[in-house]
Amino acid sequence: MATGELACTYAALILHDDGISINAEKIATLVKAANLSVESYWPSLFAKLLEKVNVDDLLTSVGSGGGAAPVAVSAASGAAGGGAAAAAPAVEEKKEEEKEESDDDMGFSLFD
């Protein structure tokens, strides 16, 4: 992440935390107060983005990721009856969680 992006991100978070409306001038003022110089387009880009979305929603969805795409299941036509047969729903695969190794498994400890 570039310095300009990071500085504007932190400035926008500070403004949001204080309950101040986020705009390009205020972001630029905070960046300047931090003794940083950024390209002139960064504050306006962040301001335009954050006026369209809710910052709280962005903060709460940080760890959610994209997830898997839903599988489209279409009905196949049956040759014998002429009707449509319903396809079976897709089965989700269970991922096995890796067990963390402890110090006991390595054959030594911190105080040996």
N, C-alpha and C positions, 0 to 999 in steps of 0.2 A: 504494500500500500504506500502510495506516495505521501510525502510530508503534507502537502496541501489537503489531500483527502482526510488524513488523520486529524489535522488541525481543525478542519471544518466540522468533522464528525464530533470531536470533543466540544467545540463551541456550540453546536446545535444541541448536544446533550445537556450542557450547562444551562442554556436558555430554556430548554424544556423543563429541567429540574426546578428552575426558579419560577416557572409559570409565565415566562415572558414569551410573547409571540416571536416566532422565528422568521427573520427576514435577512436579506443579504447584507444590509448595513450593520446589523447587530452582530452577525457572524464575523464580518470583516473587522469590526471594532474589537471583539474578543481575541481574534487572531493577532491583531496588531498589539494588543495589551500583553500578549504572551511573548512579544518580541520575535514573532515569526513572520516570514514573508511568503505569501502564496500567490499563485497566478490569479489574476483578477476574475477569472471565470468560475473558480471553485465556490466562493460564497453564494453566487447567484444560482449555480446548479443545485447546491444543497437546499437553498431556500425554495426553489421551484419544486423540487422533489418533495420536501416536507410540508408544503402547503396542500399537496394532493393526498397525502397519507397521514394516518394517525401515528404519532411517534410511540404511543403506548403499545399499539398493535405490533409495531416493528420490534420493540424491546421484548415483548412476550413471545414472539415467534422466532427468536434467534436460533434456538437449538432444534427447532422442529424439522428443518431440512425440507427437501422436496418430496420425499417418500416415493413409493412405487406408483407407477401409472396404473389406473384401473384397467382391468381386462374387459374388452368388449365381447360379449357372448351373444351370438346371433342364433336364431332358430334355423335349423336345417329342415328342408322339405323332405317328407317321407315318401318313398316311391310306392310302397304297398298301399297305404291308406290315403295318400294324397294330402294329408294334413301336415302340420308342422310339429316336429318333435323338439321338445325343449332340451337344450344342451345342459349338461351337468355344470354346476358352479365350480369355479377354479378353487383348488385346495391350496391354502397358504402353507408355505414351507416354514417349519420352525427352525430357527437358527440356534445352534447350541452355543451357550455362553462359555467363553474360555475362562478356566479357573486360574486365578492369580497364584503364582508360585510364592510360597513363603520361604523364609530363611531356613527353615528346618529341612526343606527339600533339597537344598544345595549342599548340605553336609558340613556347613560351618555356621558360626554365629558371629555376631559383632564383637563379643567379648572373649573369643578363643585366642 
